[in-house]
Amino acid sequence: MNNDDALFRHRLRVLATAQELGNVRAACRIHGVHHSTFYRWKAMAERQGLEMLRPRERRAPQMPNAIPVMVEQRILAYALAFPGQGPDRIASELRRDKWGGLRVSANGIWRVLRRHGLSTRAARLGLVAGYAAAEEPRPRRRPEVRHIQADEPGELVQMDCFCIGRLSGTKGTLWQYTAIDVASSYLWAELHATAKNPSAKWTSELARHVARDLSRRGWKLEAVSSDNGSEFASREFVHTVVDVLGAEHRRIKAGRPQSNGCVERVQLTVLDECWKPAFARFLIPKQTGLRRELEGYVRLYNTDRAHNGYRNKGQTPEEVIGKTKMYAKP
């Protein structure tokens, strides 16, 4: 029984009590109702029946400058299909022709999500997973740092590893090996399981993969930036990068992850837009399914996801890295 049913039964009880006692004022005092309200209910019941005593639905008015209901439903559907994306990203994607060319500001999208209790990423992921997620703590404002300089694709590629964890049916720890071209934001990411720590074997394979992709598009891998982990400091990786590929290997200073900020940021993006929704949907995550999710997201990130950064200016990484003439020197 909901609140409307309880209120309807209360009104019927007031009428019945007045009929039993034969005294309207006494019945109203018992139930805490004013006698004018009793006579209004009685007139409605006598005129159109007892069902008229049920509370009527009160629908919020549609204001002239409000977002149309159809557009609001499209926003909610997209937000639940991609729960890791925020209002800015949703506004950029809905503006594209493939999503209907809907021009709604990021602030308007946030208001729609807040009205439905989905204004935080945790709330959207919780709804997808089927549980009430805890409220996310507000992140601290980070001090502004200078942009990492890279004028053309291949000039600087940053690499790092991200721990996914131990999965059921997988021996060892699952790691994400990530590389990103700073100039074009083109992403490479692979999943491999090792006994404990990341392996130089897979970082070397990823470096060769990056060099092949850049060479196929007319670019040369000039420098690779990484932290000081064993997977990047080993002779196997250094030999692969410096001697075989002819690229410079730059190691960042200890305690300065912002020096490798592009790959650190893209790993957070993959976590928010790929891994959190995937783990929310999967009951028991498996390595095969997660590898398929990552391959699909990398393809989406490189070829179909508009980038709002000052380098790409709304273009996809595939569009930027494929335009060799843009970087032709006079």
C-alpha positions as CSV (number, residue, x, y, z in Angstrom):
1,M,0.0,0.0,0.0
2,N,1.4,3.4,-1.0
3,N,0.8,6.9,0.4
4,D,-2.1,7.5,-2.0
5,D,-3.9,4.4,-0.8
6,A,-3.4,5.3,2.8
7,L,-4.8,8.8,2.3
8,F,-7.8,7.4,0.4
9,R,-8.6,5.0,3.3
10,H,-8.2,7.8,5.8
11,R,-10.8,9.9,4.0
12,L,-13.2,7.0,3.8
13,R,-12.7,6.4,7.6
14,V,-13.6,10.0,8.4
15,L,-16.9,9.7,6.4
16,A,-17.7,6.4,8.1
17,T,-17.0,7.7,11.6
18,A,-19.3,10.7,11.0
19,Q,-22.1,8.5,9.9
20,E,-21.7,6.1,12.8
21,L,-21.6,8.9,15.5
22,G,-24.1,11.1,13.8
23,N,-21.9,14.1,14.7
24,V,-19.7,15.7,12.1
25,R,-17.7,17.9,14.5
26,A,-16.9,14.9,16.8
27,A,-15.7,12.8,13.9
28,C,-13.5,15.6,12.7
29,R,-12.0,16.1,16.2
30,I,-11.2,12.3,16.4
31,H,-9.4,12.3,13.0
32,G,-7.8,15.7,13.2
33,V,-9.7,17.1,10.2
34,H,-11.4,20.5,9.8
35,H,-15.2,20.3,9.3
36,S,-15.0,22.4,6.1
37,T,-12.7,19.7,4.6
38,F,-15.2,17.0,5.7
39,Y,-18.1,18.7,3.8
40,R,-15.9,19.2,0.7
41,W,-15.1,15.4,0.7
42,K,-18.7,14.5,1.3
43,A,-19.9,16.7,-1.6
44,M,-17.3,15.1,-3.9
45,A,-18.4,11.6,-2.9
46,E,-22.1,12.3,-3.3
47,R,-21.6,13.9,-6.6
48,Q,-19.2,11.6,-8.4
49,G,-18.7,8.6,-6.1
50,L,-16.1,7.5,-3.5
51,E,-13.3,7.1,-6.1
52,M,-13.2,10.9,-6.3
53,L,-11.6,10.9,-2.9
54,R,-8.4,9.4,-4.2
55,P,-5.5,11.9,-4.5
56,R,-5.1,13.1,-8.0
57,E,-1.8,12.9,-9.8
58,R,0.0,16.3,-9.9
59,R,2.3,16.5,-12.9
60,A,5.0,19.2,-12.9
61,P,4.3,21.8,-15.6
62,Q,6.4,21.8,-18.7
63,M,8.1,25.2,-18.9
64,P,8.7,26.9,-22.3
65,N,12.5,26.9,-21.8
66,A,12.7,23.5,-20.3
67,I,14.5,20.6,-22.0
68,P,11.9,18.5,-24.0
69,V,11.0,15.1,-22.5
70,M,12.3,13.2,-25.5
71,V,15.7,14.9,-25.3
72,E,15.8,14.3,-21.5
73,Q,15.1,10.6,-22.1
74,R,17.9,10.5,-24.7
75,I,20.3,12.0,-22.2
76,L,19.3,9.5,-19.5
77,A,19.7,6.6,-22.0
78,Y,23.1,7.7,-23.1
79,A,24.3,8.3,-19.5
80,L,23.3,4.8,-18.5
81,A,24.8,3.3,-21.6
82,F,28.1,5.1,-20.9
83,P,28.0,5.6,-17.1
84,G,31.7,6.6,-16.9
85,Q,31.2,9.7,-18.9
86,G,30.5,13.1,-17.3
87,P,28.2,16.0,-18.5
88,D,31.0,17.6,-20.7
89,R,31.6,14.4,-22.5
90,I,27.9,13.6,-22.9
91,A,27.3,17.1,-24.3
92,S,30.1,16.6,-26.8
93,E,28.9,13.2,-28.0
94,L,25.2,14.1,-28.2
95,R,26.1,17.1,-30.4
96,R,27.4,14.6,-33.1
97,D,25.2,13.5,-36.0
98,K,25.4,9.9,-35.0
99,W,23.6,10.6,-31.7
100,G,21.0,13.0,-33.2
101,G,22.8,16.3,-33.2
102,L,21.3,17.3,-29.8
103,R,22.7,20.7,-28.7
104,V,22.4,20.7,-24.9
105,S,24.9,22.4,-22.6
106,A,26.9,20.5,-20.1
107,N,25.1,22.4,-17.3
108,G,21.7,21.4,-18.7
109,I,22.8,17.8,-18.9
110,W,24.0,17.9,-15.3
111,R,20.6,19.3,-14.1
112,V,18.8,16.5,-15.9
113,L,21.0,13.9,-14.3
114,R,20.7,15.5,-10.8
115,R,16.9,15.6,-11.2
116,H,16.9,11.9,-11.6
117,G,19.5,11.2,-8.9
118,L,22.3,10.3,-11.5
119,S,24.5,13.4,-11.2
120,T,27.5,11.4,-9.9
121,R,29.5,8.6,-11.6
122,A,29.0,6.4,-8.5
123,A,25.2,6.8,-8.8
124,R,25.2,5.8,-12.4
125,L,27.5,2.8,-11.9
126,G,25.4,1.8,-8.9
127,L,22.2,1.8,-11.0
128,V,23.9,-0.3,-13.7
129,A,25.2,-2.7,-11.1
130,G,21.9,-2.9,-9.2
131,Y,23.0,-1.5,-5.8
132,A,23.1,1.9,-4.0
133,A,26.6,3.2,-4.5
134,A,28.2,5.4,-1.8
135,E,28.7,9.1,-2.5
136,E,32.0,9.9,-4.1
137,P,34.3,12.2,-2.1
138,R,35.0,15.5,-3.8
139,P,38.5,15.5,-5.4
140,R,41.0,18.0,-4.3
141,R,42.0,20.7,-6.7
142,R,45.4,19.9,-8.2
143,P,47.9,22.6,-8.8
144,E,48.2,23.7,-12.4
145,V,51.2,22.2,-14.2
146,R,52.7,23.0,-17.6
147,H,51.6,21.1,-20.6
148,I,53.9,18.3,-21.9
149,Q,55.3,19.5,-25.2
150,A,55.0,17.4,-28.4
151,D,54.6,19.0,-31.8
152,E,54.0,16.0,-34.0
153,P,53.0,12.3,-33.6
154,G,55.8,10.0,-32.6
155,E,57.9,12.8,-31.0
156,L,56.9,11.5,-27.5
157,V,55.1,8.4,-26.5
158,Q,54.4,7.8,-22.8
159,M,54.0,4.3,-21.4
160,D,52.8,2.9,-18.1
161,C,51.2,-0.2,-16.4
162,F,47.9,-0.4,-14.6
163,C,47.0,-3.2,-12.2
164,I,43.5,-4.7,-12.9
165,G,43.8,-7.4,-10.2
166,R,43.5,-11.1,-9.7
167,L,40.5,-12.7,-11.5
168,S,38.8,-16.0,-11.1
169,G,40.3,-18.6,-13.4
170,T,43.4,-16.5,-14.2
171,K,46.8,-17.4,-12.8
172,G,48.7,-14.4,-11.5
173,T,47.9,-10.7,-11.7
174,L,46.2,-9.1,-14.7
175,W,48.0,-5.9,-15.9
176,Q,47.0,-3.3,-18.4
177,Y,50.0,-2.1,-20.5
178,T,49.3,1.4,-21.8
179,A,50.9,3.7,-24.3
180,I,49.7,7.1,-25.6
181,D,51.1,9.4,-28.3
182,V,51.2,12.8,-26.7
183,A,50.7,14.9,-29.8
184,S,47.6,13.0,-31.2
185,S,46.3,11.3,-28.0
186,Y,46.3,8.0,-29.9
187,L,46.0,5.1,-27.4
188,W,47.5,1.6,-27.3
189,A,46.4,-0.8,-24.5
190,E,46.8,-4.5,-23.9
191,L,46.0,-7.0,-21.1
192,H,48.5,-9.6,-20.0
193,A,48.7,-11.8,-16.8
194,T,52.0,-12.2,-15.0
195,A,53.0,-13.9,-11.8
196,K,53.2,-10.7,-9.8
197,N,54.7,-7.6,-11.3
198,P,54.5,-6.3,-14.9
199,S,56.9,-8.0,-17.3
200,A,59.5,-6.4,-19.6
201,K,58.5,-8.9,-22.3
202,W,55.1,-7.2,-22.7
203,T,56.4,-3.6,-22.4
204,S,58.8,-4.5,-25.2
205,E,56.1,-6.0,-27.3
206,L,53.9,-2.9,-26.8
207,A,56.8,-0.6,-27.8
208,R,57.3,-2.6,-31.1
209,H,53.5,-2.4,-31.7
210,V,53.6,1.4,-31.2
211,A,56.6,1.8,-33.6
212,R,54.9,-0.4,-36.3
213,D,51.6,1.6,-36.1
214,L,53.4,5.0,-36.3
215,S,55.6,3.8,-39.2
216,R,52.5,2.6,-41.1
217,R,51.1,6.2,-40.9
218,G,54.3,7.9,-41.9
219,W,55.8,8.7,-38.5
220,K,58.8,7.6,-36.5
221,L,59.0,6.7,-32.9
222,E,61.5,9.3,-31.5
223,A,61.2,9.1,-27.7
224,V,59.5,6.9,-25.1
225,S,58.8,8.2,-21.6
226,S,58.2,5.9,-18.6
227,D,58.6,5.6,-14.9
228,N,61.5,3.7,-13.2
229,G,59.7,0.4,-12.7
230,S,61.5,-2.8,-13.4
231,E,59.5,-3.5,-16.5
232,F,61.0,-0.3,-18.1
233,A,64.4,-0.4,-16.4
234,S,65.4,-3.9,-17.5
235,R,67.9,-4.5,-20.2
236,E,65.3,-6.2,-22.4
237,F,63.2,-3.1,-22.7
238,V,66.1,-0.7,-23.0
239,H,67.6,-2.8,-25.7
240,T,64.3,-2.9,-27.6
241,V,63.7,0.8,-27.4
242,V,67.1,2.3,-27.8
243,D,69.1,-0.1,-29.9
244,V,66.4,-1.8,-32.1
245,L,63.8,1.0,-32.5
246,G,66.3,3.8,-32.4
247,A,64.2,5.8,-30.0
248,E,65.3,7.8,-26.9
249,H,64.2,6.4,-23.5
250,R,63.3,9.1,-21.0
251,R,62.8,8.2,-17.3
252,I,60.8,10.5,-15.2
253,K,62.1,11.6,-11.8
254,A,60.9,9.6,-8.7
255,G,57.8,11.1,-7.1
256,R,56.9,13.1,-10.2
257,P,54.1,11.1,-11.9
258,Q,52.8,14.4,-13.5
259,S,55.9,14.2,-15.8
260,N,54.1,11.2,-17.3
261,G,50.8,12.9,-17.0
262,C,49.2,12.0,-20.4
263,V,49.4,8.2,-19.8
264,E,48.4,8.6,-16.2
265,R,45.3,10.6,-17.2
266,V,44.3,8.2,-20.0
267,Q,44.5,5.3,-17.6
268,L,42.1,7.1,-15.3
269,T,39.8,7.7,-18.4
270,V,39.9,3.9,-19.2
271,L,39.2,3.1,-15.6
272,D,36.1,5.4,-15.5
273,E,34.7,4.7,-19.0
274,C,35.7,1.1,-19.5
275,W,36.6,-0.9,-16.4
276,K,34.0,0.5,-13.9
277,P,31.1,-0.1,-16.3
278,A,32.4,-3.5,-17.2
279,F,32.8,-4.6,-13.6
280,A,29.4,-3.2,-12.8
281,R,27.8,-5.3,-15.6
282,F,29.8,-8.6,-15.2
283,L,28.8,-10.9,-12.4
284,I,32.2,-12.8,-12.6
285,P,34.7,-10.9,-14.7
286,K,36.9,-13.1,-16.9
287,Q,40.1,-12.3,-18.7
288,T,38.6,-13.0,-22.2
289,G,35.7,-10.8,-21.6
290,L,37.8,-7.9,-20.2
291,R,40.2,-8.2,-23.1
292,R,37.2,-7.9,-25.5
293,E,35.9,-4.9,-23.5
294,L,39.3,-3.2,-23.7
295,E,39.8,-3.8,-27.4
296,G,36.3,-2.3,-28.1
297,Y,37.0,0.7,-25.9
298,V,40.4,1.4,-27.5
299,R,38.8,1.3,-30.9
300,L,36.1,3.7,-29.8
301,Y,38.6,6.0,-28.1
302,N,40.8,6.2,-31.2
303,T,38.3,6.3,-34.0
304,D,34.9,7.5,-32.7
305,R,35.3,9.5,-29.5
306,A,35.7,13.2,-30.0
307,H,38.5,14.8,-27.9
308,N,38.0,18.3,-26.4
309,G,41.6,18.9,-25.6
310,Y,43.6,21.9,-27.0
311,R,45.6,19.5,-29.3
312,N,42.8,17.5,-31.0
313,K,40.1,20.3,-30.9
314,G,37.2,17.9,-31.2
315,Q,38.9,15.5,-33.6
316,T,39.5,11.8,-33.0
317,P,43.1,10.6,-32.5
318,E,42.8,8.6,-35.7
319,E,42.0,11.8,-37.7
320,V,44.9,13.7,-36.1
321,I,47.6,11.0,-36.5
322,G,46.6,10.3,-40.1
323,K,47.0,13.9,-41.3
324,T,50.7,13.9,-42.2
325,K,50.3,17.1,-44.3
326,M,49.3,19.1,-41.2
327,Y,52.8,18.7,-39.8
328,A,54.7,19.1,-43.1
329,K,57.6,21.5,-42.6
330,P,58.1,24.4,-45.1
